Amino acid sequence: MNRAVLEHCAGEIESAADDVFATLGSLGRDLATAWASTVAGRGTYETGDLATLQTSVFTALDGQPSFESAGYVLTEGTLADRGRHLDWWHRSPGGGYEFLLLNLDPAAPDCYDYYAMEWFRAALDGHRRFVSGPLIDLPCADVYIMTFSSPIVSGDRLLGIAGADVAVARFETRIVPPLRRLPVAAVLVNRERRVIASNDARFTTGEKLPSMPGTDASWQHAVPVAPDIGWLLAADPID
């Protein structure tokens, strides 16, 4: 198979990921602008100020059908009246959006420690965007999701991340058609060798390949997709 054909497919998939990050970038800019303006005028930014950004989150959810949930996850010190804070909204079964309520107290036994999550550490350690998953989101009835995160920076200060849990089944409407146009079997995998999508029934979402394509002779072709997030497109397996 012509490598250029595979690289074109990789480009289409990367474009789908970039669309998600473009939405998160817009969310992040809204928060950074509001935070800087409020701090400049009043000296502090507080939890109640985030209410003005709910419309931005709902607009993102409305505009991205693949989003299962979305919102902001903030670094300690961003809010004057609270340490850690997660302002996150998910789709309600009855329509509309519901606020996700979690215990964020580091001293609590049931604390949701987002500071330990890879998608948050990427922002803390290098102001990098990140995608984790696919993984099963148990509260959402066994839906495979990927968590996309994009750092929010004001000046040289990291305020947190804008993020979204993306349902793989709905995201596939963007990434599977290019895969199906390939003349050979192909899989899209993450940095942990887990299958995100494929055009061949032998490979299922979430399955972990025995080795990373490109590091052995199990696939004829392998090209990177959005290298900074660690995706790889492999094609034409050697049986």
C-alpha positions as CSV (number, residue, x, y, z in Angstrom):
1,M,0.0,0.0,0.0
2,N,1.2,3.5,-0.8
3,R,2.4,5.1,2.4
4,A,0.9,8.5,1.3
5,V,-2.5,6.9,1.5
6,L,-2.0,5.9,5.1
7,E,-0.5,9.4,5.9
8,H,-3.6,11.0,4.4
9,C,-5.8,8.9,6.7
10,A,-3.7,9.8,9.7
11,G,-4.2,13.5,8.8
12,E,-7.9,13.1,8.7
13,I,-7.9,11.4,12.2
14,E,-5.6,14.1,13.5
15,S,-8.0,16.8,12.2
16,A,-10.8,15.1,14.3
17,A,-8.7,15.3,17.4
18,D,-7.7,18.9,16.6
19,D,-11.4,19.8,16.4
20,V,-11.8,18.6,20.0
21,F,-8.8,20.6,21.2
22,A,-10.0,23.7,19.3
23,T,-13.2,23.6,21.4
24,L,-11.2,23.1,24.6
25,G,-8.9,25.9,23.6
26,S,-11.9,28.2,23.3
27,L,-13.1,27.1,26.7
28,G,-9.7,27.8,28.2
29,R,-9.4,31.2,26.7
30,D,-12.8,32.2,28.1
31,L,-11.6,31.2,31.6
32,A,-8.2,32.9,31.2
33,T,-9.8,36.1,30.1
34,A,-12.4,36.1,32.8
35,W,-9.8,35.2,35.5
36,A,-7.3,37.9,34.4
37,S,-10.0,40.6,34.1
38,T,-11.6,39.8,37.5
39,V,-8.2,39.6,39.3
40,A,-7.1,42.9,37.8
41,G,-10.3,44.6,38.9
42,R,-11.0,43.0,42.2
43,G,-7.8,41.3,43.2
44,T,-9.4,37.8,43.5
45,Y,-11.3,35.2,41.5
46,E,-13.8,33.0,43.4
47,T,-15.9,30.0,42.9
48,G,-19.1,32.0,42.2
49,D,-17.3,33.8,39.3
50,L,-17.3,30.5,37.4
51,A,-21.0,30.7,36.9
52,T,-20.5,33.2,34.1
53,L,-18.6,30.4,32.2
54,Q,-21.4,27.8,32.3
55,T,-22.8,29.0,29.0
56,S,-19.4,28.4,27.4
57,V,-19.4,24.8,28.7
58,F,-23.0,24.1,27.6
59,T,-22.2,25.6,24.1
60,A,-19.2,23.2,23.8
61,L,-21.4,20.3,24.8
62,D,-24.1,21.4,22.3
63,G,-21.6,21.8,19.5
64,Q,-19.7,18.6,20.1
65,P,-22.0,15.6,20.0
66,S,-19.2,13.2,21.0
67,F,-18.7,15.0,24.3
68,E,-20.1,13.0,27.2
69,S,-19.1,15.7,29.7
70,A,-16.9,18.8,29.8
71,G,-15.6,21.6,32.0
72,Y,-12.7,23.0,34.0
73,V,-10.3,21.4,36.5
74,L,-8.4,24.1,38.4
75,T,-5.0,24.3,40.1
76,E,-4.8,25.1,43.7
77,G,-4.7,28.9,44.2
78,T,-6.7,29.7,41.1
79,L,-9.7,30.4,43.3
80,A,-9.3,32.6,46.3
81,D,-12.1,30.9,48.3
82,R,-11.3,27.2,47.5
83,G,-8.3,25.0,47.1
84,R,-9.0,22.3,44.5
85,H,-12.1,22.7,42.3
86,L,-13.6,20.8,39.4
87,D,-16.4,22.6,37.5
88,W,-17.6,19.7,35.3
89,W,-20.9,19.1,33.6
90,H,-22.3,15.9,32.1
91,R,-25.3,15.1,29.9
92,S,-28.4,14.3,31.8
93,P,-30.4,11.2,30.8
94,G,-33.5,13.4,30.7
95,G,-31.8,16.1,28.6
96,G,-29.8,19.1,29.7
97,Y,-26.7,19.0,31.8
98,E,-25.9,18.1,35.4
99,F,-23.1,19.2,37.7
100,L,-20.6,16.5,38.7
101,L,-20.2,16.5,42.4
102,L,-17.0,14.9,43.8
103,N,-15.1,15.0,47.1
104,L,-11.9,16.9,46.3
105,D,-10.6,17.1,49.9
106,P,-7.1,15.5,49.8
107,A,-7.5,14.4,53.4
108,A,-10.8,12.5,52.7
109,P,-10.6,8.7,52.0
110,D,-12.9,9.0,49.0
111,C,-11.0,12.0,47.5
112,Y,-11.0,12.3,43.8
113,D,-7.3,13.2,43.4
114,Y,-7.1,14.7,40.0
115,Y,-3.6,15.9,40.7
116,A,-2.6,12.3,40.2
117,M,-4.3,11.9,36.8
118,E,-2.2,11.8,33.7
119,W,-4.4,14.2,31.9
120,F,-3.8,16.8,34.7
121,R,-0.1,16.0,35.2
122,A,0.6,16.7,31.6
123,A,-0.6,20.3,32.1
124,L,1.3,20.6,35.5
125,D,4.6,19.2,34.2
126,G,4.8,20.7,30.8
127,H,1.7,22.7,29.9
128,R,0.9,19.9,27.4
129,R,-2.4,18.8,25.9
130,F,-3.2,15.1,26.6
131,V,-5.6,12.3,25.7
132,S,-6.1,9.3,28.1
133,G,-8.1,6.2,27.2
134,P,-10.1,4.6,25.8
135,L,-11.3,3.3,29.1
136,I,-14.6,2.2,30.5
137,D,-16.5,5.0,32.3
138,L,-18.4,3.0,34.8
139,P,-20.9,5.7,36.0
140,C,-21.9,6.1,32.4
141,A,-23.2,2.6,31.8
142,D,-20.0,1.0,30.4
143,V,-19.4,3.7,27.8
144,Y,-15.8,3.8,26.4
145,I,-14.5,7.3,26.8
146,M,-11.3,9.2,26.2
147,T,-10.4,12.2,28.3
148,F,-9.0,15.2,26.4
149,S,-7.3,17.9,28.3
150,S,-5.9,21.3,27.3
151,P,-3.9,23.5,29.7
152,I,-5.2,27.0,30.6
153,V,-2.5,29.6,31.1
154,S,-2.7,33.3,32.0
155,G,0.7,34.9,31.6
156,D,3.1,32.3,33.0
157,R,0.5,31.0,35.5
158,L,-1.3,27.6,35.0
159,L,-4.9,28.0,36.0
160,G,-5.9,24.4,35.3
161,I,-7.2,22.5,32.3
162,A,-10.2,22.6,30.0
163,G,-11.3,19.1,29.4
164,A,-13.9,16.7,27.9
165,D,-14.8,13.1,28.3
166,V,-15.4,12.0,24.7
167,A,-17.5,9.0,23.9
168,V,-15.5,6.8,21.6
169,A,-18.7,5.4,19.9
170,R,-19.7,8.9,18.8
171,F,-16.2,10.1,18.0
172,E,-15.9,7.1,15.6
173,T,-18.2,9.0,13.2
174,R,-15.2,11.1,12.5
175,I,-12.4,8.6,12.5
176,V,-13.8,5.3,11.2
177,P,-14.8,6.6,7.7
178,P,-11.1,7.4,6.8
179,L,-10.1,4.0,8.2
180,R,-12.7,2.2,6.0
181,R,-11.4,3.8,2.9
182,L,-8.0,2.1,3.4
183,P,-7.6,-1.0,1.3
184,V,-6.1,-3.1,4.1
185,A,-6.8,-3.8,7.8
186,A,-5.8,-0.9,10.1
187,V,-6.0,0.1,13.7
188,L,-5.6,3.4,15.6
189,V,-3.8,2.8,18.9
190,N,-2.8,5.0,21.9
191,R,0.5,5.2,23.6
192,E,-0.4,2.2,25.8
193,R,-1.1,0.1,22.7
194,R,-4.9,0.2,23.3
195,V,-7.1,0.1,20.2
196,I,-9.1,3.3,19.8
197,A,-10.7,2.3,16.5
198,S,-10.3,-0.1,13.6
199,N,-11.7,-1.1,10.2
200,D,-11.3,-4.8,11.0
201,A,-13.5,-6.8,13.3
202,R,-10.5,-8.7,14.7
203,F,-9.6,-5.6,16.7
204,T,-11.9,-4.2,19.3
205,T,-12.0,-0.9,21.2
206,G,-10.0,-1.0,24.4
207,E,-8.0,-4.2,23.3
208,K,-4.3,-4.0,24.1
209,L,-2.0,-5.1,21.4
210,P,0.9,-7.4,22.4
211,S,3.4,-4.9,21.1
212,M,3.5,-1.3,19.7
213,P,3.2,-1.4,15.9
214,G,6.4,-0.2,14.4
215,T,8.6,-1.7,17.0
216,D,8.4,-5.2,15.5
217,A,7.5,-6.9,12.2
218,S,3.9,-7.5,13.0
219,W,2.6,-4.7,10.7
220,Q,3.7,-3.6,7.3
221,H,3.1,0.1,8.0
222,A,2.9,2.4,11.0
223,V,2.6,6.2,11.0
224,P,2.2,8.7,13.9
225,V,-1.1,10.6,14.4
226,A,-0.8,13.7,16.5
227,P,2.6,12.6,17.9
228,D,2.3,14.8,21.0
229,I,-0.7,12.8,22.2
230,G,0.9,9.4,21.3
231,W,-1.5,8.0,18.7
232,L,-0.3,5.7,16.0
233,L,-2.0,4.3,12.9
234,A,-0.9,0.8,11.9
235,A,-2.0,-1.0,8.7
236,D,-1.6,-4.3,6.9
237,P,-0.9,-6.8,9.7
238,I,1.3,-9.7,9.0
239,D,-0.6,-12.9,9.8
